[in-house]
Amino acid sequence: MRPSGLIDLHCDTLTRNSWHCDRYDPSRGTLDQPGFQLSLSKMPAGIRWLQCFAIFIPDQFRGQDAIDFFDRHAASFHRQMERYGDRIAPCRDTAEAEAAFAAGRFAGMLTVEGGAVLAGRLERVEAIHDVGVRMVTLTWNGANEIASGIGAPGGLTAFGREAVAEMERVGVLVDVSHLNDRGFEDLLAVAKKPFVASHSNVRSVCAHPRNLTEEFVREMVRWGGLIGLNYANDFLSDDGRGSMDDLYRHVCRFLELGAERCLALGSDYDGTGMHPDFDSVEKALGIYGYLTAHGIPHDIADGILFQNAWSFLRANLS
């Protein structure tokens, strides 16, 4: 059996460039590089696949530098959607994704990793929404105008509280992956709508601070949020091995915490090192077979690969 589709909430493929890969061919853009973990030519045919492509804003970019960086890569996303339009189409919601599937194409959704994209200006929320962004990871590892990541002290700023409200109003999903614990707690006090952890695992299975505490997982279940399983070695196991067995351990603990309808995929392709079980996009469907072979019911496995994220996006995107 196959899942009804696959939705991946996070990859860094769009902003990965030549210094990451010896075989980088600039004539192909970033979305069809054979040496990358995710390449359009390697994606399995005949599957409904919605891929979120993040514009990663490095921590050294702030203010106009962050805006300029975003603008360059947003333009690249749309150019590549047109260039590879026989295989993939941009989507802003599930209706547009469904149209892409019906035409035999993958769907690509634009997201941002790093709230510095707003440059401390609320009007930027609507500006990035207008060019197709539908989710923003509030921080990377450092501090920005919104909040602090796991590598910095502090919580949600006064501007951050306003930005969350504006994102909820406009229809840009709030993503807490990389947010530090204090920032997560602050978000719980101000959020009005469900939010996402696009690429985070559970900290009781792997103690990396990028992973969610069990308390935070329960909060996301209570809020009806969405959690994307991260394939990164360092976020799957304390020994950095990061195999399919380790992913299964995270799945089991998430299910024990009540996250059956909140669990999804958030690969982190092209942003980190991965075990050979995961290190190329054509291997992703193997997660479904592994889970079902190890006793996870087909409907739950299908929920993890597709249905949970599909239902969440359908209910929460406008």
C-alpha positions as CSV (number, residue, x, y, z in Angstrom):
1,M,0.0,0.0,0.0
2,R,1.0,3.6,-0.5
3,P,0.0,6.7,1.5
4,S,-2.6,9.0,-0.1
5,G,0.1,11.6,-0.5
6,L,3.1,13.3,1.2
7,I,3.4,16.7,2.7
8,D,6.8,17.9,3.9
9,L,6.7,21.1,6.0
10,H,10.3,22.2,5.7
11,C,13.4,22.0,3.5
12,D,16.3,24.4,2.9
13,T,16.7,23.4,-0.7
14,L,15.7,26.8,-2.1
15,T,18.5,28.7,-0.4
16,R,21.1,26.0,-0.6
17,N,23.9,27.1,-3.0
18,S,27.2,26.2,-4.6
19,W,29.3,26.2,-1.5
20,H,27.2,23.3,0.0
21,C,27.8,20.9,-2.9
22,D,30.8,20.1,-5.1
23,R,28.5,19.2,-8.0
24,Y,26.4,22.3,-8.0
25,D,25.3,23.4,-11.5
26,P,24.2,27.0,-11.4
27,S,22.3,26.6,-14.7
28,R,19.8,24.3,-13.0
29,G,18.8,26.6,-10.1
30,T,18.5,25.1,-6.6
31,L,15.4,22.9,-7.0
32,D,16.8,20.3,-9.5
33,Q,20.4,19.7,-8.4
34,P,21.3,16.0,-8.5
35,G,23.7,16.4,-5.6
36,F,21.1,17.8,-3.2
37,Q,19.0,15.8,-0.8
38,L,15.9,17.1,-2.5
39,S,15.9,17.4,-6.3
40,L,12.8,17.5,-8.5
41,S,14.2,14.9,-10.8
42,K,14.5,12.5,-7.9
43,M,11.0,13.0,-6.5
44,P,8.8,9.8,-6.9
45,A,6.3,10.0,-9.7
46,G,2.6,9.4,-9.2
47,I,2.3,10.7,-5.6
48,R,0.4,13.8,-4.4
49,W,3.3,15.7,-2.9
50,L,3.2,19.2,-1.3
51,Q,6.7,20.5,-0.5
52,C,7.2,23.6,1.7
53,F,10.3,25.5,0.5
54,A,11.8,27.8,3.2
55,I,13.8,30.9,2.5
56,F,16.3,30.6,5.3
57,I,17.4,34.0,6.6
58,P,20.8,33.7,8.2
59,D,21.2,35.3,11.6
60,Q,23.7,37.8,10.3
61,F,21.1,39.5,8.1
62,R,18.9,42.1,9.8
63,G,16.9,45.1,8.5
64,Q,17.2,45.9,4.8
65,D,19.8,43.1,4.4
66,A,17.2,40.6,5.5
67,I,14.6,42.1,3.2
68,D,16.9,42.1,0.2
69,F,17.9,38.5,0.9
70,F,14.3,37.5,1.1
71,D,13.4,39.3,-2.1
72,R,16.2,37.6,-4.1
73,H,15.1,34.2,-3.1
74,A,11.4,34.8,-3.4
75,A,12.1,35.8,-7.0
76,S,14.2,32.6,-7.4
77,F,11.3,30.5,-6.1
78,H,8.8,31.9,-8.6
79,R,11.3,31.7,-11.5
80,Q,11.9,28.1,-10.7
81,M,8.2,27.3,-10.3
82,E,7.8,28.7,-13.9
83,R,10.9,26.9,-15.2
84,Y,9.9,23.5,-13.8
85,G,6.2,24.1,-14.4
86,D,5.8,20.8,-16.1
87,R,6.6,19.1,-12.7
88,I,5.7,21.5,-9.9
89,A,3.3,24.4,-9.4
90,P,3.3,27.1,-6.6
91,C,0.4,26.9,-4.2
92,R,-0.9,29.2,-1.4
93,D,-3.6,26.9,-0.1
94,T,-5.0,23.4,-0.5
95,A,-7.2,24.3,-3.4
96,E,-4.2,25.4,-5.4
97,A,-2.3,22.3,-4.3
98,E,-5.3,20.1,-5.4
99,A,-5.2,21.8,-8.8
100,A,-1.5,20.9,-9.1
101,F,-2.2,17.3,-8.2
102,A,-5.0,17.0,-10.7
103,A,-2.6,18.3,-13.4
104,G,-0.1,15.6,-12.4
105,R,2.3,18.0,-10.8
106,F,3.8,18.5,-7.3
107,A,2.8,21.5,-5.3
108,G,5.4,24.0,-3.9
109,M,4.6,26.3,-1.0
110,L,6.8,29.2,0.0
111,T,7.8,29.6,3.6
112,V,10.4,31.5,5.6
113,E,12.8,30.4,8.3
114,G,13.7,33.5,10.4
115,G,11.5,36.3,11.5
116,A,14.1,38.8,10.6
117,V,12.3,38.8,7.2
118,L,9.9,41.3,8.8
119,A,12.8,43.7,9.7
120,G,10.7,44.8,12.7
121,R,7.9,46.2,10.6
122,L,4.3,44.9,10.9
123,E,3.4,45.9,7.3
124,R,6.0,43.3,6.1
125,V,3.6,40.5,7.2
126,E,1.2,41.4,4.5
127,A,4.0,42.1,2.0
128,I,5.4,38.6,2.3
129,H,1.9,37.1,2.3
130,D,1.3,38.9,-1.0
131,V,4.2,37.1,-2.7
132,G,3.0,33.7,-1.5
133,V,4.6,33.1,2.0
134,R,2.2,31.0,4.1
135,M,4.4,30.1,7.1
136,V,7.2,31.8,9.1
137,T,9.6,30.1,11.5
138,L,9.8,32.9,14.1
139,T,13.5,32.5,14.7
140,W,16.6,30.6,13.7
141,N,19.1,30.0,16.5
142,G,19.8,33.6,17.5
143,A,17.7,36.6,18.5
144,N,15.8,38.8,16.1
145,E,13.1,41.5,16.4
146,I,10.4,38.9,17.1
147,A,12.0,36.5,19.6
148,S,15.1,34.4,20.5
149,G,16.1,31.0,19.2
150,I,17.7,28.2,21.2
151,G,21.1,29.9,21.1
152,A,20.0,33.1,22.8
153,P,18.3,34.3,26.0
154,G,15.0,36.1,26.0
155,G,11.4,35.4,24.9
156,L,8.9,37.0,22.6
157,T,9.4,40.7,22.3
158,A,6.7,43.4,22.3
159,F,7.0,43.5,18.5
160,G,6.9,39.8,18.4
161,R,3.5,39.7,20.1
162,E,2.2,42.2,17.6
163,A,3.7,40.2,14.7
164,V,2.1,37.0,15.9
165,A,-1.3,38.7,16.0
166,E,-0.7,40.2,12.5
167,M,0.4,36.8,11.1
168,E,-2.8,35.3,12.4
169,R,-4.9,38.0,10.9
170,V,-3.3,37.9,7.5
171,G,-3.1,34.1,7.2
172,V,0.6,33.4,7.7
173,L,1.2,30.3,9.9
174,V,3.3,30.8,13.1
175,D,6.1,28.2,13.3
176,V,7.9,27.6,16.6
177,S,10.8,25.3,15.4
178,H,14.0,26.9,16.6
179,L,12.2,29.1,19.2
180,N,13.6,28.8,22.7
181,D,11.5,27.5,25.6
182,R,10.7,30.9,27.1
183,G,9.5,32.1,23.7
184,F,7.3,29.1,23.3
185,E,5.8,29.8,26.7
186,D,5.2,33.5,25.8
187,L,3.5,32.4,22.5
188,L,1.1,30.3,24.5
189,A,0.0,33.4,26.3
190,V,-0.8,35.4,23.1
191,A,-1.7,33.0,20.4
192,K,-5.3,32.9,19.2
193,K,-5.0,30.3,16.4
194,P,-3.2,26.9,16.1
195,F,0.5,27.0,15.2
196,V,3.2,24.7,13.7
197,A,6.5,23.2,14.7
198,S,7.6,22.5,11.1
199,H,10.7,20.5,11.8
200,S,11.0,19.4,15.5
201,N,11.1,16.1,17.3
202,V,10.4,15.2,21.0
203,R,13.1,16.1,23.6
204,S,12.5,13.1,25.8
205,V,13.7,10.8,23.0
206,C,16.5,13.0,21.9
207,A,17.7,15.7,24.3
208,H,18.6,18.4,21.7
209,P,17.1,21.8,22.7
210,R,15.7,22.1,19.2
211,N,13.2,19.4,20.1
212,L,9.9,20.0,21.9
213,T,9.5,19.1,25.6
214,E,6.7,16.7,26.3
215,E,4.8,19.6,28.0
216,F,5.0,21.6,24.7
217,V,3.9,18.6,22.7
218,R,0.8,18.3,24.9
219,E,0.2,22.0,24.4
220,M,0.3,21.6,20.6
221,V,-2.1,18.8,20.8
222,R,-4.4,20.9,22.9
223,W,-4.2,23.7,20.4
224,G,-4.7,21.4,17.4
225,G,-1.2,22.3,16.1
226,L,1.0,20.5,13.6
227,I,4.4,18.9,14.3
228,G,6.8,17.9,11.4
229,L,9.2,15.0,12.1
230,N,12.8,16.2,11.5
231,Y,15.1,13.6,9.8
232,A,18.3,15.3,11.1
233,N,20.8,13.0,12.8
234,D,21.3,15.4,15.8
235,F,17.6,15.7,16.4
236,L,16.7,12.0,16.1
237,S,19.2,10.5,18.5
238,D,21.6,11.5,21.2
239,D,24.4,9.5,19.6
240,G,23.9,11.4,16.3
241,R,23.1,8.1,14.4
242,G,19.6,9.2,13.4
243,S,18.3,6.1,11.7
244,M,14.7,5.0,10.7
245,D,14.6,3.2,14.1
246,D,15.2,6.5,15.9
247,L,12.4,8.2,13.9
248,Y,10.1,5.4,14.9
249,R,10.9,5.9,18.5
250,H,9.9,9.6,18.2
251,V,6.7,8.6,16.4
252,C,5.8,6.2,19.2
253,R,6.4,8.8,21.9
254,F,4.4,11.4,20.0
255,L,1.5,9.0,19.8
256,E,1.7,8.2,23.5
257,L,1.5,11.9,24.1
258,G,-1.8,12.1,22.1
259,A,-0.3,13.7,18.9
260,E,-1.9,11.2,16.5
261,R,-3.7,13.9,14.5
262,C,-0.9,16.5,14.9
263,L,2.0,14.6,13.6
264,A,3.4,15.2,10.1
265,L,6.8,15.3,8.2
266,G,9.3,18.1,8.3
267,S,12.4,16.6,6.7
268,D,14.9,19.5,6.9
269,Y,16.3,18.4,3.5
270,D,19.4,20.3,2.4
271,G,19.8,21.9,5.8
272,T,21.6,19.2,7.8
273,G,23.3,15.8,7.9
274,M,21.1,12.7,7.6
275,H,21.4,9.0,8.0
276,P,21.4,7.0,4.7
277,D,17.8,6.0,5.6
278,F,16.7,9.6,4.7
279,D,19.4,11.4,2.8
280,S,17.6,11.6,-0.6
281,V,14.1,12.5,-1.4
282,E,13.2,9.3,-3.2
283,K,13.6,7.5,0.2
284,A,10.8,9.4,1.9
285,L,7.9,7.1,1.0
286,G,9.9,4.3,2.8
287,I,8.8,5.9,6.1
288,Y,5.2,4.8,5.4
289,G,6.3,1.2,4.8
290,Y,8.5,1.1,7.8
291,L,5.9,2.5,10.2
292,T,3.2,0.1,9.0
293,A,5.6,-2.9,9.1
294,H,6.3,-2.0,12.7
295,G,2.7,-2.0,13.8
296,I,1.6,1.6,13.2
297,P,-1.9,1.3,11.7
298,H,-2.3,2.4,8.1
299,D,-4.6,5.3,8.8
300,I,-2.2,6.7,11.4
301,A,0.8,6.3,9.1
302,D,-1.2,7.9,6.3
303,G,-2.1,10.8,8.7
304,I,1.6,11.4,9.4
305,L,2.6,11.4,5.8
306,F,-0.3,13.4,4.4
307,Q,-3.7,13.7,6.0
308,N,-2.9,15.5,9.2
309,A,-1.0,18.3,7.5
310,W,-3.6,18.4,4.7
311,S,-6.5,18.9,7.2
312,F,-4.5,21.5,9.1
313,L,-3.6,23.5,6.0
314,R,-7.2,23.3,4.7
315,A,-8.5,24.6,8.0
316,N,-5.9,27.3,8.7
317,L,-4.8,28.8,5.5
318,S,-6.6,31.6,3.7
